[in-house]
C-alpha cells in the first residue's frame, strides 16, 4: 500500500523538488546507495525491502515539506485530518502492538495532530508544545516506555531553547547535544561489562524502573561493530541484519548502527549530511510550528539512538514522524514567505517612486 501511494506522490514531489532541494537530493542519493547495495549484496530481497521503506518514508517527508501548508488551507481537510488522528489514537491504543511500538506510534501521530492545530503563524506554540510534552509523558507512563520520558523532556527543553536562544547557538547546541546523547548511549552499552561505574548505574536504573536497561544492546552493538570492522566503508550490504552476525531475531536497537552495518561509513556519511541539511532549515524556524518541528526532529534523532525507526523496520512509526517534521517545515516556510512579501512590495514601490521622480 505504501509503495502504491508513493508511486502516486512521486510525480507531484518532483514538480516541487526545488523547494527543498538539498535535503531531497541527499535523501535520493542515500536511497540510491541502498538500491545499489541491495543489487550487489547477497541478501537482495531484504535489501530491497529496506530500500522500499526508505523510499516510501522519505517521499512522505518531502511531500509534506512542500505541500503541507497548502493542504491545511482547507478547513474541511484540517477537520478530516483531526478525525483520522483521533481514530488512529484509538486504534493504536487497542491494537495488539508491542508496548514500544504502540507508544512510539502514538507519540508521532499525536505530534502531527498538534501541528495541524497550531498551523497559525501568529501562535508562538508554547501552550501546544507543553500539551505535547504532557501527552508524551502520559504515553510513556501508560505504555511503560522509559525512553519516551527522556525524549519528551528533551522535546520541551529544545522547544523553549528554540524560542530564546540565538539561531546559531540553537543550531550548534541542538545537534551537539543530540550527537552527544546518541554517542554516549552507544559508549554506555559498549562498556557495560568493562566499567564498574556503568554496571552500577545499570543496576540502579533497574531498581528504579523495575526492568533491565540492556535489552540485548550490550551484546548486539559490540558484535555489529566487530562484524563490520573488515568492510567499514561499504558495510555488509543493504539486506544485512543482526541475525547475520549472531544468533538473534532482534534489530540493532540503534538505527545509526544498523545503517553502518548495512552500508558502512558511506551510508552513515550520507545520512548525517541529510540530517544536517534538514536541521539547518528547522533550526532557523521563526514560527511556533517550525520550532515545534525542530524540537520534534531532535527528539526523533535521539529516539533512533535506541531503536530502528527512522527509515526502516517500523514504517508505521517513521511515516507519521517524518510527516509531522515535513509539515512543520512547510508551515514555517509558508509563514516566512508571507511575511517577506509585504517588505518586497514596499521596496518595489520605493524604487518605482525614485525612478518616477
SVG drawing of the C-alpha trace seen along z (x, -y; Angstrom):
<svg xmlns="http://www.w3.org/2000/svg" viewBox="-15 -64 54 82">
<polyline fill="none" stroke="black" stroke-width="0.4" points="0.0,0.0 2.8,-2.4 4.5,-1.7 1.4,-2.4 0.8,-5.8 4.5,-6.6 4.1,-6.0 1.2,-8.4 3.0,-11.1 6.4,-10.9 5.4,-13.0 3.9,-15.7 7.0,-15.7 9.4,-16.0 7.5,-19.1 8.3,-21.0 11.6,-19.4 13.4,-22.7 11.6,-23.9 13.6,-21.5 16.4,-20.8 19.4,-19.9 17.7,-17.6 15.7,-16.0 18.9,-15.4 20.8,-13.9 17.9,-11.7 17.7,-10.4 21.4,-9.7 21.0,-7.8 18.2,-5.8 20.3,-5.1 23.1,-3.7 20.7,-1.3 19.3,-0.2 22.8,0.3 23.9,2.2 20.8,4.4 21.6,5.2 25.2,6.1 24.6,7.7 23.9,11.3 20.5,10.8 18.9,8.9 15.2,9.4 15.8,8.0 17.9,5.2 15.0,4.2 12.6,4.2 14.9,1.7 15.2,-0.4 11.5,-0.5 10.9,-1.5 13.4,-4.3 11.8,-5.4 8.3,-5.5 9.2,-7.2 11.4,-9.8 8.6,-10.6 6.2,-11.2 8.6,-13.7 9.2,-15.6 5.5,-15.6 4.5,-17.3 7.6,-19.6 6.5,-21.0 2.7,-20.7 1.8,-20.5 0.9,-24.2 -1.2,-24.2 -3.1,-21.1 -4.1,-22.8 -5.6,-25.8 -8.9,-24.0 -10.9,-23.7 -12.6,-20.5 -9.1,-18.9 -8.0,-20.0 -11.1,-18.6 -10.7,-15.3 -7.0,-15.0 -8.0,-15.6 -10.7,-12.8 -8.1,-10.5 -5.6,-11.3 -8.2,-10.6 -9.2,-7.4 -5.6,-6.3 -5.1,-7.1 -8.0,-4.8 -6.9,-2.1 -3.3,-2.0 -4.2,-2.1 -6.4,1.0 -4.3,2.9 -2.1,5.8 1.2,3.9 4.3,4.2 4.4,1.6 7.4,-0.2 5.7,-0.2 2.4,-1.4 3.9,-4.2 6.2,-5.5 3.5,-5.4 1.1,-7.3 3.7,-9.9 4.3,-10.9 0.7,-10.6 -0.3,-13.0 2.6,-15.3 1.1,-15.5 -2.3,-16.3 -0.9,-19.1 0.9,-20.6 -2.4,-20.8 -3.9,-22.6 -1.0,-25.1 -0.7,-25.9 -1.4,-29.7 1.9,-31.6 1.0,-34.1 0.9,-31.5 4.2,-31.0 3.2,-27.4 4.1,-27.4 0.8,-26.0 0.6,-23.2 4.2,-22.3 3.6,-21.9 0.5,-19.8 2.5,-17.6 5.2,-17.2 2.5,-16.2 1.0,-13.8 4.4,-12.3 4.9,-11.7 1.4,-10.2 2.1,-7.8 5.5,-6.9 4.0,-6.0 0.9,-4.3 2.9,-2.0 5.9,-1.8 8.4,-3.1 11.2,-4.6 13.0,-6.2 9.9,-8.3 10.3,-10.0 13.8,-11.2 12.6,-12.1 9.6,-14.1 11.9,-16.1 14.3,-16.7 11.5,-18.0 10.2,-20.6 13.7,-21.8 14.6,-22.1 11.4,-23.9 12.0,-26.6 15.6,-26.9 14.4,-27.5 12.3,-30.4 15.1,-32.0 18.5,-31.2 20.1,-32.9 19.6,-30.8 23.3,-30.0 23.5,-28.9 20.4,-26.7 21.8,-25.2 25.1,-24.2 23.6,-23.3 20.8,-21.1 23.0,-19.0 25.8,-18.8 23.5,-17.7 21.7,-15.1 25.0,-13.7 26.4,-13.5 23.3,-11.6 23.5,-9.2 27.2,-8.6 27.0,-8.5 24.4,-5.8 26.5,-3.7 29.5,-4.1 27.4,-3.2 26.4,0.2 29.7,1.0 31.4,0.6 28.7,2.0 30.8,5.2 34.1,3.3 33.2,0.3 32.2,0.7 30.6,-2.7 28.3,-1.8 27.5,1.6 26.4,-0.1 24.4,-2.7 22.5,0.0 21.7,1.8 20.3,-1.5 18.2,-2.1 16.8,1.5 15.9,0.8 14.2,-2.5 12.2,-1.2 11.9,2.5 13.3,3.5 16.7,4.2 18.3,1.5 20.4,3.7 17.6,5.3 20.4,7.1 22.3,4.0 25.3,4.9 25.7,8.0 24.3,6.6 26.4,3.5 29.9,4.9 29.0,7.8 27.9,5.4 31.0,3.2 33.2,6.3 31.4,7.7 31.7,4.5 35.4,3.9 36.6,5.7 34.4,3.7 33.8,0.3 33.4,-1.7 30.5,0.2 29.2,2.3 27.8,5.8 25.1,5.0 21.7,3.3 20.0,6.5 22.2,7.2 20.6,7.7 22.0,8.6 20.9,12.2 23.6,12.4 26.3,11.8 24.9,13.6 22.0,15.7 19.1,13.3 15.9,12.1 16.3,8.6 17.0,5.4 20.2,3.5 18.2,1.3 20.0,-1.7 19.2,-3.0 22.7,-4.5 24.5,-1.3 22.1,0.6 22.9,-1.8 26.6,-1.4 26.2,2.4 24.4,2.3 26.0,-0.5 29.1,-1.4 30.7,-4.8 29.4,-5.8 25.8,-5.4 26.3,-7.0 28.0,-10.0 25.1,-10.5 22.6,-10.1 24.4,-12.6 24.6,-15.0 20.8,-14.7 20.0,-15.2 22.3,-18.2 20.7,-19.7 17.2,-19.3 18.3,-20.6 19.7,-23.7 16.3,-24.6 14.4,-23.6 16.8,-25.3 16.2,-28.7 12.4,-28.5 10.6,-31.6 7.1,-30.3 5.6,-28.2 5.0,-25.3 8.6,-25.5 10.1,-25.5 7.8,-22.6 9.1,-20.7 12.7,-21.5 12.3,-20.1 10.4,-17.1 13.3,-16.5 15.8,-16.4 13.6,-14.0 13.4,-11.8 17.2,-11.8 17.7,-10.7 14.9,-8.2 16.7,-6.4 19.7,-6.0 18.0,-3.2 15.5,-2.0 15.4,-1.4 12.6,-3.7 13.8,-6.4 13.7,-4.8 13.5,-1.1 11.6,1.7 8.9,-0.3 7.4,-2.4 4.2,-2.7 6.3,-4.9 8.6,-6.5 6.0,-7.8 3.9,-9.9 7.2,-11.2 8.5,-12.4 5.1,-13.7 5.0,-15.8 8.5,-17.1 7.8,-17.9 4.6,-19.6 6.4,-21.8 9.0,-22.8 6.3,-23.6 4.3,-25.8 7.4,-27.7 8.5,-28.3 5.0,-29.5 4.9,-31.9 8.3,-33.3 7.2,-33.8 4.0,-35.6 6.0,-37.9 8.6,-38.7 6.1,-39.6 4.9,-43.0 8.5,-44.0 9.4,-43.2 6.4,-45.1 7.4,-48.1 10.9,-48.1 9.5,-47.8 7.1,-50.8 10.0,-52.9 12.1,-52.0 9.4,-53.0 8.8,-56.2 12.5,-57.2 12.6,-56.3 9.4,-58.4 11.0,-61.5"/>
</svg>
